[in-house]
Amino acid sequence: RKRFYKAVDIQPLPPPWEEDSESASSKVVESPISGGVDGTQSATGVLHPSQQKQSSSLSSQQLLTPRNRNHQPQTPESDSWYGITLDGKLLQTPAGNRTLKLPSSILATAIAIEWDMQHPLLVPANMPLTTLACTTLDQTQFQHTAVVEECLRYLRNDTTCYRGEAEDRVLVRKQAKSWDGLHTYLSQNCLEGLAPVVETDGVIALQQGAEAGLGHDPKLVEAAEGVLRGLDAWSLTATRAITVEAKSLMVALGVLQGYYDGDGNSTGGSTRSRKGLKDAVMAARVEEEFQIESWGLVEGGHDYDRLNCSIGIASAKVMLHMLRS
């Protein structure tokens, strides 16, 4: 669709769970981004307001209030949330009947910039923060338990827990470099000191154990579930996005728990590398990058996959940072 607006701005609003007489009396603009692939909101998993039922015992206020890494509510920068306006009209979410409201002026400004950068056509793929925010408001807050369970299913066959065959020594070294430190960090910080099961001869092990999954200690699974259930809807949306992109809950937990909060460089005198965003993307793409090194890059294939992975993980990480700033 062509851009149909001139000015983009943000506007202070009350939180979603409070009566919103201001936005109810204001002019609104329906989201030009459909919840479905054909303009009819028909995509699998899209819920409409009349169909949505809270899958968690938590209230919308509890789910939508950002929390820190200790699962405690963040101190708000002000009493206001923020909406996005297009030519003075408040933007709604794709599911409709719901104003796009953000709990952070920084996040709202970033999303407003995404909309202002759309010219001459609106390209949803170029608005990843908008996508994450709308998913939170239209989906995750109503399906919190289902999203937690979806993320946990990735733990059963987590990418970081399968290593190459012994003769693939270069690949095995790359996997160890990207994943061993991550496992140790998560074990020490959020998995009750427990380490995940790691299978060697990855392809064979995956084929034989795909249905049953890895035999992780039940206490480790319980600890991971506890982390996920303690997340606000915004953080859970970001965590799910990384999990799906990386095919790994471990990588997502690494981003969530701060393992990748560095700049990718070693700190002075420290033996511990400060892992950064590029390291998180590499952790999600170890085998793919190894294949590219071995056999070459296919233009229009590998390069797009690499770009999409980088955008998906980076945007989720940025949203988490903005919510905690």
Secondary structure, DSSP 8 states (H G I E B T S, - for coil): -B---S-EEEEEE--TTS--HHHHHS-EE--SS-SSTTSSS-STT---GGG----SSS-HHHHHS-B-TTS-B---SSS-EEEEEETTEEEB-TTSSSB-EES-HHHHHHHHHHHHT--SB--GGG-HHHHHHHHIIIIITTSHHHHHHHHHHHHHT-GGGB---TT-HHHHHHHHHHHHHHHHHHHHHTSTT-----BSSHHHHHHHHTTT-----HHHHHHHHHHHHTS-HHHHHHHHHHHHHHT-HHHHHHHHTTTT-S-SSB-TT-SSB---HHHHHHHHSHHHHHHHHHH---TTTHHHHHHHHHHHHHHHHHHHHHHH-
